[in-house]
Amino acid sequence: MTRPNLIWIFGDQHRAQALGFRGDPNVCTPNLDRMAAEGLSFDNALVSTPLCCPARGSLLTGCYSHHAVEGHEVQLDPAAPTVAHAFQQQGYNTAWFGKWHLDGFKESKGRAAFHYVPRERRGAFDTWIGYENNNSPFDCWVHGHRGSAYAMEEEKVELQRLAGYETDSLTDLFIRHLEERAATPTVFGTPQPFFAALSVQPPHNPYVAPERWTAGKSTSRISFRPNVPNIPRIRNRAGIDLAGYYAAIECLDWNVGRIFDALERLGLFANTHVLFFSDHGDMHGSLGQFMKTSPFEESIRVPLIMGGIDRSYGIRRGTTPALCTNVDIAPTSLGLCGLRVPEGMAGRDLSALRLSAASAGAAQSTSMPDSAYLQLVDPTCHPDSTDRPWRGLVTDDGWKYVCLEGGQPWLMFNLNEDPYEQANLAHNTAFARRRATMHTRLRKWVEDTQDNFEMVESP
């Protein structure tokens, strides 16, 4: 059987709660709702580090932040093996379109959209058309290179301004790439399989979108999450931001539909896995905080939907409660295609959750993690967020525990009864036994991942 293709589609700061099928009354996402209904949706998808550069470093390498990209505007080691290497070594064509944010450029030195990412620092992708960072989605610039069939030669892509809104224009480029892959000559009658990633910055701030999507959004119509304090300065800002945020998500949803339509038109859908996710979430006023870097649900919990592919592969549909982080996405992607996962990847291959035991590449059984490891190694000190390092975990029975520097307990929540994290139990003696259990498990995570975070022996 021909190896399946695999696609990543992801935005920036798209929190898990901001989807129609998740019950958010502020947003309409028919394409993602359909993708979830026909595919497999993860109820407990998290990010190990809720900050752009570290999250992307983990996504590309399958490693935790302290072994990949520790902080904001920190460069990914050009020698680090990436998921593109793993796919290429096993016969795949690879492509990246959009936001990179892994070259370590400092915004204090100028606009990152114009920063040139050298060829050797593009993660080894056969085709790479993107930009380092851009906070102006109506003024998006890209550069890079475009590989030809089987990467025998490549075409340099000079710096150029995209027409229109970033999400729409990058999707145009991505669909063009799909058309080229569908038309690529075969070798001995077998088409070369491909791995392709589309990384768009919206719904990241400044929370703007084309008028088609903003027309129905207004601050007065926003329904806030219950943990957004009724404080005027917080709700005023959150309302303004959320109106644009939801418009950007609806635009992204529309473009997801365009990609699925293209896959059907090109005859690629039946043999292509599609993963939709986000690099991290966004607080939007919950618990009085904004943007990212916090260990709260709005910041660490993200969408993860596995769609596409013909049923002949023995796929599973529905939802799964299994814990998953962005560290797991690269090994899981390889597993979905029946490929070997490099030993250097710390993440787990969870592909068996999607594939039946009889499917090519699916393990007969998969040991599910009992918890997910969370970390902020190097805080950015963004205003209205968290300004110091922390480590934490979420367990498979619905508890969260977080420590500050020195391993001092900071937060502990029973998410089963308190999903909005309004009752911090970290310093409540009535829960001392639970705290001790969580602390011990967190210490083991620190040790097992060879993290240098200091943990006290007992809280």
N, C-alpha and C positions, 0 to 999 in steps of 0.2 A: 504493500500500500504506500502511496506517495506520502511523504512527511507533511503534516499540516503546517500552514502558515500561522503566524501569531502577530497580533497588533496590540499596542498600548495606546490608549487615549486618556489623557489626563489634563486637568486644569490645576490651578494654583489657589490654595486656601478654600477649596470646596469642602465644607464640612459634611459629615454623613447625614445630618438631619435635614439638609436643604435639598430635598427631593420630593416629588409628588407621592411616590409610593411609600415614603417614610412618614407621610402624614403632615408634611409642612403645608399650611394653608396659603402661604405666600407665593408659591411657585408652581408652575405647570411644566412637567417634564415627560411628555408622552412617549418619547423615544427611549429614554432611560427606563421608564416604567415598563415598557414592553420588553426591553432587554432583560430587565430583572425577572419579569414574568416568564420569559422563555429560557432564561439562563439560570445561573446560580449566584445568589446574592449573599454576601457575608454580613452577618449582623454585628460581628465584633472585629471589624477591620480597623487597625490602629496604625499610627506612625511612631517609630521608635524615638525620633527627635522631631518635634513640631517646628521646624525652621527650614527655609528653602534649601540652602546649600547642603547642610548635613543630610536632609531627607533625600535629596537627589543623589548624593554620594552613596548612601546606603542602597538606594534603588538600583544604581548602576553596578555596584560591586557585590551586593548581597552581604555586606558587612556592616557592623554597628559603627556609629559615628566616630568613636574613639580609635577605630582602625581604618577609617575612610576619610571623611571630611568632618572635622570637629566643630567648626563654627561658620559664621556668616562671612562671606567673601574670602573663604579659604580654598585654595586650589586643590583639586583632586590630583593625586600623584599621577603624572603622565604614564608611569610604568605600571600602574595598577591594572590588573586584569579586569575587564568589564564584561557585562552580559553579552556585548557585541562580539568580543573575542570567543566566548563559549559557543555562540550560534555559528560564527564563521568557521570555527575549527570543525564543526560537524555539518558543513555543507550549505549553510544558509547565507543568503544575501541580507545585509542589514542596512537600516536607514533611520535617521533621526531628523525630525522637523520641529523647530520652535525653540523655546526657552531652554538654555543649558545651565547657566549659573554655577559652573564648576571650574572656572578658570581663575578664580581668585582676584578678579579686578575690583579695585576699590572705587566706589562711587564718588569719593572725595576728590578723585583725580579727573573726573569728567563723567559724561554720560555713557553708561555701560552698553547701550544699544549700538554704539559706534566702536566698541572695543573689538579688535580682531583676535579671534581664537585661532591660534596656529594649527595647522593640519595635524601635527603630532599630539595635540591636546584635545582631540575631538572623539575620544573614546573608542577609536578604531572602527567607527562606522564606515561602511562602503559609501554611503551617501550621507552627508551632514549639511543641512541647510537650516541655520538658526542664528541665535544671538546670545550674548552672555546674560543680559538682563534688560528689561524694558518696562517702565511704569507709565507708558503712554500708548494704549492699545490702538489709538487712531493714527499713530505715527510710529509704525513698526518697521525696523530695518533688519535685513538678514544678509548673510554671506555664507560661504562654505564651499562645498564641492559636491558634484553629482557623479556617482559611479555609473558606468555603463554595464552591459550584460556581463555577469560573473566578475565584475570589478577588474577587468583586464586593463582598463584605462579609465580616466576620470576627467571631468570638465570642471574647471574652477568657476565658482559662482561669486561674482564681484558684489561688493556691498550695494544693496538696492533697497529702496523704500517700497513696501507693500501697499497696494491700493486698498483703501477702505479699512475696515475693522480687522484687527489681528486674527481673531478666531476664524472669521470667514476666509481671510486670505491664506492663512496657513492650511486650512482645510482644502482650499483649492489646490495648493501645492501637493498636499498629501494624496488627494484623489488622482492627480496627474501621475504621481509615483505608482499608485495602484494600477493605473492604466498601462504604464510602462512595464510593470511586472507581469501583468496579464498577457502582454504582447511579446515578452522575452522568449527568444527561441529555446527549444528544448534540447537536451543532450540525450541521445538514444531514446527519444520519445518521452523523457521525464522532465517536467519543468523544475527549475531550481526553487525550493521553498524560500520564503522570506520572513524576516522579523522587521517590523517597522513601528516606530514610536512617533506619536503626535503629542507635543507638549505645548499647551497654550497658557499664557499668563492669566487672563480672566478666568474666574471672577476675583482675582487679586485686586487690591486697591490700586488705582483710585475709584473703583466701582462704577465704571461707565460702560455703556453699551449703545448700539444703534437705536435710533428713535423707534424703529419697529418694535423693539422689546421694552423700551422705557415708557412708552405711551401709556400703558396700563398700570404703571407703578407709581406710588406716591407714599410719602412718609405717613400720611394719615390712615393709610390702609394696612400698614404693617402690623402683624400680630406677633408680639414679642414672646420669646421663651419665658417661662415662669421665673427663671433665675436672673432676669435682667432687672436690676434695682429700679424702683420708681423714683429716680432722681433725675430732674429735668436735663442737666447737662449730659448725662449718660444716654438717656432715651432720645434726646434730640439728635445726638451724633449717630447713635445706632440706627435710628429711623432713616436718616438721610443716606447712610452707607448701605443699609439693607435694600433700599429701593433699587439702587444701581446694581447691587450684588445679585439680587434675584433676576434682574433683567439680563445680566451677563450669563447666568446659569441657563436661562431659557434659550439664549443664543447658542450656547455650547450644546445644549440638548438638540436643537435644530440641526446643528452640524454633525452630531452623532448620527442622526437620521440620514443625512446626506451620504455619510460614509457607508452605512449599511445598504443604502440604495445602490451605491457604486459597486459594492461587493456582489450584490445580486446581479446587477447588469453585466458585470465582467465575468460572472461564473466562478467567483472566488469564495462566496459565502460558505458553501458546504464544506470547504476544506480550510477554514480560517478561524482560529480562536481570536476573540476580541476581549480584551480586559479594559474596563473603565475604572479609574480610581483618582486619587488626588495626592499631592505631596504632603499636605497637612490641612488642618481646618482653620477656623477663624472665630474668635470669641464674640465679636459684635455686641459688646456690652454685657454679656453674661458674667455674673459675679463681679461686675464693675470693670472688666478688662476688655481690651481690644486686640485684634490681630492674633499673634501666635506666641510660641515659646512657653506657654503654660501647660501644666499637666492635666488641665480640666477637659471634660468631654468634648466641648465645642472645638477645642484646639487639636486634640489627638485622634479623634474618631473621624474616619473618612469613608467614602463609598468604596466598595470593591464589588464589581459585577463581572462575572465571566459569562460571555455570550458567544454567539456565532456557532459554527461547526455543525456538521450533519449528525443526525442521531445514530448513524451507523457506527460512529466512534464509541457508542455506549455512554453517552454523557448523562450526567445527573442534573436535574433541575430543582428549583425551589430555593430554600434558604439554608444556611448552616450557621450554628452558633460557635463554630471553631474560631479560636483566637488566631489572628494573622496580623503581621506588621509589614511595612514596606521592605524590610530586610528579607522577607520570604518571597517577594514578588518575582525576583530574577530566577531563583531555583525552581519556583512553581511554574514559571513560564517555560523553562527548559523541560521540566517534567511533562507538561501538557503536550509537548511535541515529541515525547519519547526520547529525549536527549540526555546525555550524561551531565550531571551537575558537578562543577569543579570542586575539589576538596576545600579550596580557600573560601568558599561561600559559607558564612555562618548561618544563613537563613535555612528554613525547612522547605522541602518540596511538598506542597500540599495538593499536588495535582490529582491525587486519588480521590479527593472530595468531589472533583468534577467528572473524572473518568471512572468507568466501571472497572472492576478487577480484570475483566477480559480484554480491556482496551490496550492497545500498544503503549508501552511506557508507563502504565499505571501500576503502582505497587498493590500487592494483594491486600495489604492493610497499612494504615498510616497511624503512627502514634501521635495523637494530638497533644499540643503543648498544654501544660497545666497553668501557664501564665505567659504574659508578654512583657518584655523588658522595655522600659522607657528611660530616656535620658536627655538632659540638656547639659552638654559638656562645656560649651563656651557661650554664655548668654550675650545677646546683642545689646541689652539694656534699652530696648524699644520702650518709649513711654506707654503707660497703662498696660504693662505686661509684667513678666517675671524677670528680675534682673540679677539672678544668681544661679549657679549650677544646682541641679537636682538629679536624683535617680528615683525610679519608681517601677511599679508593676501593676498589671491588672490580671486577676486570676480567673480561671474558667468558671468559678462559682460566683462571680460578680462582685468581687471586692477590689478596691484600689488603695494603694499605699505609696506614699512619696516621702523621701528624706531630703533634707538640705545638706550642705557641706558638713563633713564630719559624721554623716550618718544620723543626724538628729531628726526624729520624726517631725513631719510637717503636716501631712494630710492623710486621712484614712476615711474612706466612704464605703458604705454598703450600697452599691449601685442598684441592687434589686429593689430596695425600698426607697432609695433616694437618688433617682437618676439625674436630678438637677444639682446634686452635690451641695446641699444646703445645711447638712449636719456633719461637721467635721468631728470624727471620733478618735482622732490621733492622740488626744490628750485626755481621753475619758477612761478612768480607771475601770469602769464596768466592762470595757473591751480590751483590757490589758492582755488577756490570753490571745485574742485574735491579733493584736498588735505584735506580740512576740513571734507568732507564727509567720506573719507577713514580713517582719524584719529579717527573720532567719532566711526566708526564701529570697528576699532581695539581696542579702549578703551573698547567697550562693550564685545569683545571677552575676553580681559584680566579679566574683572569683572565676566563674566558668567562662566569662567573656574576656577575662584578663583586663578588666577596667581598673584604672588607678584611683577610683573614687574611694575615699576613706569612709569606712563604716564602723561605728562603735559596735562592740560585741553584743550588747543588749540595750534596748531603749529604756 
